[in-house]
Amino acid sequence: MKEESIKKLVRILAQEVSATAKKVGPDFEKERIHEFRVAVKSLRAMSRLLVSISDEYRYKLSKELKEIYHISGMIRDVQLEQEKMSQLDLSVPGYLKHLEREISAHKKKWKDCFPGKIFNKLESASSDTEHITCTPEITDKFRYSKLASIALISKTNAVTDDDLHNIRKQLKDLFYVLKIIPGHLKSLSQDAMPEELKELKEITDLIGAYNDDRIFLEHICSYTEKSGEPCHRKLKEFAADMAMQLKDRKGAICEQVNRYISPELLS
């Protein structure tokens, strides 16, 4: 991939971040939030690839952009918790009101942190790509470094929840880079690429769902303990059952991650 192609691609990714962010408010629909977060992750993954190619590429997501990205994630988390609560046969009215207050507070933060100048710095994302080219060998090296980082974590005796989150971030970087510049790997044929992306998405989705449920369980138990709201038998049973399920799911996810990584990286 030549310099001009990279510049054009990064410019498109930066424009996508700006366009999707502007669609989030005032409705804060889950799909709009998801589109914005995907756009940010795509630009971030591409930037990390370019940093691995050249020390001269110095673009980083601005503090302001990171802030609204973080806020959008908190809004999404609360929306998911609201959905989960609506599907459960549990009476926790205080917690539902608590979620409503939380989402209102996060929406206000979004609006307060959303000046147009956030997107001015996105222009440097493409301007910093001068004299950078990308070859299949470079992309292969980036892929290998991500897999090696994951393997290092996987070798630990007990993978923590933070470890699992870190693994997901590494896999997401790899997923978006392979999706953004398809067919740019020597180690994967064109026929193998769709399967690679499918497997990456499956694993990252599994870790994402695990993390969402873990946070949900922590939040509801923490709230009921602090608020003094009666933690009735059904809630206790639900929490205990979910904790056991999460433990089993975590083990299965770790096994799937290790199967995905090539054997030589784990030796």
Secondary structure, 3 states (H helix, E strand, C coil): CCHHHHHHHHHHHHHHHHHHHCCCCCCCCHHHHHHHHHHHHHHHHHHHHHHHHCCCCCCCCCHHHHHHHHHHHHHHHHHHHHHHHHHCCCCCHHHHHHHHHHHHHHHHHHHHCCCHHHHHHHHHHHHCCCCCCCCHHHHHHHHHHHHHHHHHHHCCCCCCHHHHHHHHHHHHHHHHHHHHCCCCCCCCCCCHHHHHHHHHHHHHHHHHHHHHHHHHHHHHHHHHHHHCCCCCHHHHHHHHHHHHHHHHHHHHHHHHHHHHCCHHHHC
